[in-house]
Each structure stands twice: as C-alpha cells, then as structure tokens.
Amino acid sequence: NRVRIHILMNAKSGMCPEDCSFCSQSSKATSEIDRYRLLSKEELIEGARRAKEGRAYKYCIVTSTRSPAAKELETICDAVRVIKKYLGIRICASLGRLNDDAAGQLQSAGVNRFNHNLETSERLFPSICTTRDYEEGVATVVGGILPHGMIGAIPPVRNRKGAPGWRPGEKCSMPDWTGRLS
C-alpha cells in the first residue's frame, strides 16, 4: 500500500464574494481566518519546492474566489510553468468558476487536474448558496474542465442514495467523473 501526499497551498484567503453556508472563507462567514490577496509567483513556486521536498505527489493551488481575475490566472500559470519545468511535481488547482479559455490556459501551463465542487444537488443548492446558480457550477465542469480533460469535479454528495437530503427515487444530477490528463 502507498500513500500519496497532496500539499494544499491556500494561495488567496478570505476574499470570496460567495455566501456558501459551509465555507469558512465565504462572504457571510464569521470565522477568524487570515485574509490576503493572491500570493506572488515566487511564493507559489516556493510552496511547490517545499511540497516536493516533503515528498508530495501533488501540489494543489487553491484560492477563495468566485473565479480568477485575468492577472491572477496569469500569475498562477506563470508559476505552474516554472514548477513543472524545474520541480516536476503534479499540479492541481481549485480556483472557482472557469470558462473554456481559462481552463485551456491552465492546461497549457501544466495543471494536471482541476477541482470544482458542486456541493449538493440542484434541488438543495439554493439552501447552500444564494450568490450563484447551480448551473454556473455545472457550466464550469461541462464547459471548462471536461473539454480539457482536467477532471476533478466532486459530484454532489447530498443526493447520492442514503446521503442526507436524498429522497427515494431521486437520481444524482451529475455523473461521477474521473480522469486525468495524459
């Protein structure tokens, strides 16, 4: 048996405009957390270096945001290119909503996987988040992630059979996707 270590870098903290009720970084959260803008390219690379030294399999860049601004995406992509060239560690990212162009930029930079949580079923989503629609999350998966093969979407847990909120006869509204870039 092997354990694969994934090191998560909180690259932008406490700056999310969303009101997701479960998240400590949402606009409505009262959690005492650090709040800072996107880390610099150098800080992201240094985090990857430390992850590699710690024998991590994957370095995950995560931001609290609705979606990355163009300049933020550029900084992340610049860092990923250096990380892939000099450190050779796998990269995943969780940056909020993505369109096809942004997903293509991340893929071209060397991101191996993109994670995007759908949190719950379409039926229950309005009770979790009111600052965006369920369809926006689906659009990120279908329009941004799937065409580029950076699969990492987490299907809704709450409408899997037997999970809280599940009703007999209700089917999961999103398939269980798995896959990787080759």
N, C-alpha and C positions, 0 to 999 in steps of 0.2 A: 504494500500500500504506500501511496505517496500523497503528500500534502502539497498543494500549490498555494504559495503565498501571493496575495494580491495586496499591494500597498495603495491606499487611497490618499490622494492629495486634495485637500479642501482648498481649491485654487481661488475661490471667491466666496466669502462667507457673509451671511446675514443680509444680503442685498436683494432678496427675491420679492417681486411685487405680488406674487400669487398668494392666495389665502388658504392653501391646503391645510386642513384641520389637523393632520397628523404630523406636520413638519415643524421642527424647532426653528427653521430659518424662514418660515412664511411671514408675510407682512402682518399677520394677526398674532403671531407667537409672542409670548412674554418671556421666553427663555433668555437667560443671561448667556449670550454667546458672543464671540468675537465678531466684529463687523469690519470687513476690509474689501477693497476692490480687487480685481484680478491680480494675481501675483505676476511678477515680471517673467520674461522668457528665461532669464538666468536662474530665478528661484524655482521655476518648473523643472529645468534641467538638473539643478542641484538635488531636488527631490527625487528625480529618477535615478541619479547617481547613488543616492543613499539607499533607495529601494533595491538597486542592483547589488550593492554591497551587502545588503541584508538577504540576498539570495531570493528576491521576489521573482515570481514568474511573470507578473503583470503589474504595471503601474497605471493607476486609474486617476484621471484628471476629472474632478467634479466641481461644478460651480452652482451657486444658488442664484438662479436667474430664470426668467421666462424663456429667453433664448439669447444666444451670444450676439453681442454687437459686432459689427464688421471688424473693428480694431481688436476686440478680444479674440475673435476667431483667428485673425492673422497672427496674434501673439502665440496662441496655442499651437497653431500649425507650424510656425517657425520653431517653437520649442520641440515639437514632435519630430520634425525633420532631423534636428541635431541629436535628439535622444536615439532615434532609430539608427542613425549613421554611426554614432560613437559608443553607444551603450548596448544596443541590440536587445532591449527588453520589449516585451509585448506591451501595447498601449490600449487602454480602453478609455472612453470618455462618457460623461453624463453631463450634458450642457443645456438641458431643457429642449425646447422645440427646435427642429431643424427643417429647412427646406432642402430640395434636391441639390442646389448649388452648394450650400454649407456642408452637406453630407459628402459631396464629391470632393470638396477641399480637404476635409478631414481624412478621407480615404487616400487621396493623393499624397498627403503629408505622411501617412503611415499608420493611422489609427486602425487597429485590428478589430475593435468591437465598440459599438455604441450602445449604451444602456438608456432605455427610456421607459419609465414606469407608467402604467395605465391605472394604477392604484386600485381600481374596483370596476364593477360593471357599469355599463352606460346608465342603467336604471338607478343605481345608487350614487353615481358620480356627483350630482348636484348637492348631495348631503356632505360631500367631502371637500369640494372646491367650487367656488362661485365666480372666480376671476377668469375662467376659461371654460370651454365646452369639451366634452369627452371627444368629440370629433376632431378637435385640434391635436390631441394626443395620437389618435388613430392616423391622422394625416402625417404626423412625424414618422410613424412607423412605416406606413404604406408608401408615402411619397418621398421620404428622406432616407430611411435606413434600408428598407428591403431592396431598392434598386441597386444599392451599393454593396450588399452582402454583409453589412456590419451588424449582424443580428445580435441583439442583446435585450430585446423587449421582454419585460416581465408581464405575462398575461394576468388579467385580473384574478386575484385570489378569492374575493368575496362572492363570486358566482361560480366557483367550482363546486361540484357536488359535495355536500356536507359542510362547507365553509360557512362562517357567519354571514347571514344575509341571503344565502342560497334558498331558492324555492324549488320544491319538487317539479320536475319537468322543464326547469329553466336551463338553457344551454349557455356555455361560455360564449360571450360575444366576440372573442378574439381567439384564434388558434394558438396553440403552444408552439412558438417559433424557436428554432435553434439553428445554429450555423456559424461559420467563421469565414473570414476572407482567406483565400488560398495563398 
